[in-house]
Amino acid sequence: MKCMYKKSILLVIVLVTVTLLSCYANAQGKPANGAGSGGAASGAYSFAVEKTGNGPALILIPGLYCSGDVWKETVAHYKDRYTCYSITLPGFAGQPPIHSGAAGANAGSGAAVAGGEDTTLLAAMGQDIARYITENKIRKPLLVGHSLGGWLALKIATSNPGLLGGVVCVSSAPFLPALSMGNGISLDSARAMGKMIKGYMVGQTPEQIRQGQQYTLPTMIRDTMRINEVMKMAVRCDPATQGEVMYELFSVDLRPEMYKVQCPVLVLGDWVAYKSYGATRENVLEKYQQQYGKAAHVTIEINDDSKHFIMYDEPVWFFGQVDKFLAAR
């Protein structure tokens, strides 16, 4: 019981942090426009996108409270061989939030499905990215997502079989609460915790967010410069959006849907930051294996040194894993 209590507290800290974490960035919140010939009209999509490079498509989705600028080094690494689309989601880092339509009407209601249709905010974001891929005739892109971004990439893959060429999930899983709480946690328990976290997040002022980062960011990133950058991120996001999507991450379990993913999936996991709470390489790997068990084509790699932001803490390892995955496609 005491161990489970510690894990519950850790989960709250970690996932609130991941949310607040993810915001550095593109303060301008540029509207999606295709960034090239044949691009979609400005304002046609809820998210912002920066298009760089030439070649097969890589679509990069950041985590909670982040803009697409968390992928700057990834873009620099791949732009000579791939076309990189760095996304900033609505309500993140200065990008205007979604306040209308089905998702806006249901935001905060906790309704994952209404009349058989998924009306969550995250579903709306995923549908918009899928529409962008289709309307801009992007053939079989590879989606790379960190944390929430990895979950959203899986959501797109399960909802649009055949659309993607592959998915890379960085420190992410089909049901994020189970990574800390164990795969036996019930959806009701996770949802109750998500509601509590949401209540904490939606009322935060920028200064309260900043103060929280001073405590939590060192548990997520090793480098002080990166910590300072991300701290600047967190104050620019819409707190209502961040609280809602955090709640939805605790309320929607994609594990039963993983059989729908037709493309190859690479999972990059971390564990060492949670060692003092009983995490080991072996039990974290087992949790990932159980979460992705229904997917047909999954490769799971665990880093033994990185904290949550693997692409920041261990870039050489990160690029090596992604390069190998791309070469096999």
C-alpha positions, 0 to 999 in steps of 0.5 A, spaced: 500 500 500 505 504 501 509 503 495 502 504 491 501 511 494 508 513 493 507 511 485 501 515 485 504 521 488 510 520 483 504 519 477 501 526 479 508 529 479 511 526 473 504 527 469 503 534 471 510 536 470 510 533 463 504 537 461 507 543 464 514 541 461 512 541 454 512 548 452 518 552 450 518 555 444 514 558 438 512 564 441 509 567 435 504 561 434 505 561 426 498 558 423 499 552 419 500 553 411 503 548 408 510 552 408 511 551 401 507 550 394 501 547 394 500 548 402 493 549 405 491 556 406 493 560 412 488 558 418 485 552 415 488 548 421 488 549 429 495 547 429 501 551 427 506 547 423 514 549 420 516 545 414 523 544 413 527 540 408 526 535 403 525 528 402 520 523 405 515 526 411 517 526 418 511 529 422 514 531 429 509 532 435 511 535 442 508 533 449 504 537 454 506 545 454 511 544 448 511 547 442 514 544 435 521 548 437 523 542 442 524 538 435 529 543 433 535 539 433 531 533 430 530 537 424 537 539 424 539 532 424 534 530 418 532 536 414 537 534 409 534 527 408 527 528 410 521 533 410 520 535 417 513 538 419 514 541 426 507 542 430 505 546 435 498 544 438 492 549 439 492 552 446 500 550 446 506 556 446 501 561 444 497 557 438 490 559 439 486 554 443 480 550 440 474 554 443 468 552 438 465 545 435 464 539 438 471 538 442 470 545 445 463 544 447 465 537 451 472 540 453 472 539 461 466 534 460 470 528 461 466 525 455 470 520 451 465 518 446 458 521 445 453 517 440 459 513 438 463 519 436 470 521 440 469 528 442 475 529 446 479 535 445 485 530 443 481 527 438 479 533 435 487 535 434 488 528 431 483 529 426 486 535 424 493 532 423 490 527 419 486 532 415 492 536 414 496 529 411 490 527 407 489 534 404 497 536 403 498 529 400 503 527 404 504 520 403 506 515 408 509 520 413 513 518 420 510 521 426 514 522 431 511 524 438 514 525 445 509 524 451 503 526 449 505 527 442 507 520 442 500 518 445 497 523 439 501 519 434 498 512 436 491 515 436 492 518 429 494 511 427 489 507 430 483 512 427 486 512 420 489 505 419 494 505 413 495 513 413 502 512 416 508 509 414 511 509 422 510 511 429 516 513 434 513 514 441 518 517 445 517 516 453 510 515 451 504 509 451 497 507 449 495 509 457 500 513 460 498 512 467 499 505 467 507 507 466 507 509 473 501 506 477 502 499 473 498 496 468 492 493 473 490 501 474 483 501 473 480 507 468 476 509 473 481 510 478 486 514 473 480 518 471 479 520 478 486 522 478 486 526 472 480 530 474 484 532 480 490 534 476 486 538 471 483 542 477 490 544 479 492 546 472 486 550 469 487 555 475 494 556 475 497 563 473 504 564 469 507 565 476 505 559 479 507 555 473 514 558 473 514 556 480 512 549 479 517 548 474 523 550 478 522 544 482 519 539 477 523 540 471 530 537 474 526 531 475 525 531 467 531 534 464 538 533 466 541 539 462 540 546 466 540 550 459 534 546 457 531 546 464 531 554 463 528 554 456 523 549 458 521 553 464 520 559 459 515 554 455 510 553 460 508 560 462 505 561 454 500 555 454 493 556 455 491 553 462 484 550 460 487 546 454 493 543 458 488 541 464 483 538 459 488 534 455 491 532 461 485 529 464 483 526 457 490 522 457 488 519 464 481 518 461 482 514 454 486 508 454 488 506 447 491 499 449 485 495 446 485 499 440 493 497 438 491 492 434 488 497 429 495 500 428 498 497 421 505 501 421 511 499 424 512 502 431 518 504 435 518 505 442 523 509 446 523 509 453 526 511 460 526 509 467 532 511 471 529 518 474 524 513 477 529 509 480 528 511 487 521 509 487 522 502 485 523 503 478 528 498 474 529 497 467 526 490 467 519 492 470 519 498 466 520 494 459 515 489 462 510 495 462 511 497 455 511 490 452 504 489 456 502 496 453 504 495 446 502 487 446 496 488 441 500 492 436 503 487 430 510 491 429 513 494 435 520 495 437 521 497 444 528 500 446 530 502 453 535 508 455 539 507 461 541 514 462 536 519 460 530 522 464 523 524 460 526 528 455 530 523 451 531 527 445 535 532 450 538 528 455 541 522 450 541 525 443 546 521 440 542 514 442 536 517 440 538 519 433 541 512 433 535 509 434 531 513 430 536 512 424 536 505 424 528 505 424 528 509 418 533 505 415 529 499 415 522 502 413 
